[in-house]
């Protein structure tokens, strides 16, 4: 399948969008920040693929669900690395970090499958 990127604005030649597309899907190593920027897009694609039942193996779906459920259970668990009862608001940092890492890991798994 060949896609052609046509600019909406005649003064825009589309090279910025084309280079972003090529950088995203070429398989070239990318920075951590670029992976973070791609996470919302990848999660939307993941949700669509899981809901329509095509593309992703059940084993991978199970692993993604397991990671997400584990991150949510850690956030809801009274046992923490930094307990809220001793450190107050500062104690929520590990909960947010666990949830963030879980979502990034799911996006990373999906990227590996989606690109290949």
Protein Blocks (a to p, Z undefined) as FASTA:
>chain_A
ZZddddfblklgolmmmmmmmmmmnopacdfklmmmmmmmmmmmmmmmmmnopoiafklm
mmmmmmmmmmmmmmmpmbdfbdfklnommlmmmmmmmmmmmmmmmmmmmmmmmmZZ
